Amino acid sequence: MPLNCSIERGALMIRAVGDQQVGDGLAQLEAGIELARDVFDRTGLRPHTFIDLSASEESKSTPELQQIVGYFAANTPPLSGRLAMVAPQDLLFGLARVFSGYGESSGLEAAVFRTPEEAWIWLEGGPKA
């Protein structure tokens, strides 16, 4: 299933739907990186990243999570390196927390939330979770 990428509220919005292979997801993320690059080229601003896992059925291994983190770390800029994830389901919340830990050790500022509202508050400069 796809990753749907768009720019919303000045951030790169990534909505994961269903499950897919890491390689396919990274290829789809390239379109999102191009959207962020366009924002950066036009405005000089580096968009934050918002990942919505509400409709996801992902279950990634440790090496797969590290590969995805590496992709985000390698694409800063045009991305800001500040990344909020929404994961209402317990399993995905736990996986997102592991991802967040790997992200922090790779230079990303990442946090996981249960609701989009909490994620937007943090992403736009509010307190960290």
C-alpha positions in Angstrom: 0.0 0.0 0.0 1.2 3.5 -0.6 2.8 6.3 1.3 0.8 9.5 0.4 3.0 12.6 0.6 1.9 16.2 0.6 2.8 19.5 2.1 0.4 20.5 4.9 0.8 23.4 7.3 4.4 23.9 6.0 5.4 20.3 6.8 6.0 17.2 4.7 3.0 15.1 5.5 3.4 11.3 5.0 0.4 9.1 5.5 1.2 5.4 5.6 -1.6 3.1 4.4 -1.5 -0.7 4.9 1.9 -2.3 4.7 4.7 -2.4 2.1 8.3 -3.4 1.6 10.9 -0.9 2.8 12.4 -0.4 -0.7 9.0 0.4 -2.1 8.3 2.9 0.7 11.7 4.6 0.3 11.0 5.0 -3.5 7.7 6.6 -2.7 9.3 8.9 -0.1 11.5 10.3 -2.8 8.4 12.1 -4.2 7.9 13.6 -0.7 11.5 14.7 -0.5 11.0 16.5 -3.9 8.0 18.3 -2.4 10.2 19.4 0.6 13.0 20.4 -1.8 10.6 22.6 -3.7 9.5 24.4 -0.5 13.1 24.8 0.5 14.1 26.2 -3.0 11.1 28.6 -3.1 11.2 29.8 0.5 14.5 28.8 2.1 12.5 27.1 4.8 13.3 23.4 5.7 9.9 21.6 6.3 9.4 19.5 9.4 8.1 15.9 8.8 4.8 14.6 10.0 4.2 10.8 9.7 0.7 9.6 10.2 0.5 5.9 10.9 -3.2 5.8 11.8 -4.1 3.7 8.7 -0.8 1.7 8.7 -0.3 -2.0 9.2 3.4 -1.7 9.3 5.6 -4.1 11.3 9.2 -3.4 10.6 12.3 -5.2 11.9 15.2 -3.4 13.6 17.4 -3.2 10.5 14.4 -1.9 8.5 13.7 0.8 11.0 17.4 1.8 10.9 17.4 1.9 7.1 14.4 4.3 7.2 16.0 6.5 9.8 19.1 6.6 7.7 17.1 7.8 4.8 15.6 10.7 6.7 18.9 11.6 8.2 20.5 11.7 4.8 17.8 14.0 3.5 18.4 16.8 6.0 18.2 19.4 4.2 15.8 19.9 2.6 14.0 18.5 5.6 14.5 20.2 9.0 15.2 17.0 10.9 12.3 17.5 13.3 9.9 14.6 12.8 6.5 13.9 14.5 4.8 10.6 14.3 1.2 9.8 15.1 0.5 6.1 16.1 -2.8 5.5 17.9 -2.4 1.7 17.9 -0.2 0.2 20.6 2.1 -1.9 18.3 2.8 1.0 16.0 3.3 3.3 18.9 6.0 1.0 20.2 7.7 0.7 16.8 7.5 4.4 16.4 9.2 4.9 19.7 12.0 2.6 18.6 12.3 4.6 15.4 12.4 7.8 17.4 15.3 6.4 19.5 17.3 5.5 16.4 16.4 8.9 14.9 17.7 10.7 17.9 21.0 8.9 17.7 21.2 9.8 14.0 20.7 13.6 14.6 17.0 13.7 14.1 14.6 15.3 16.6 11.7 12.8 16.7 8.7 12.3 18.9 5.7 10.0 18.9 2.1 10.9 19.7 -1.3 9.3 19.9 -3.2 12.1 18.2 -2.5 14.5 15.3 -3.4 17.5 17.5 -0.6 16.6 20.0 1.9 16.0 17.1 1.1 19.4 15.5 1.5 21.3 18.8 5.0 19.7 19.3 6.0 20.0 15.6 5.1 23.6 15.4 7.2 24.5 18.5 5.3 23.3 21.6 6.7 21.1 24.4 8.4 17.8 23.6 6.5 14.6 24.5 
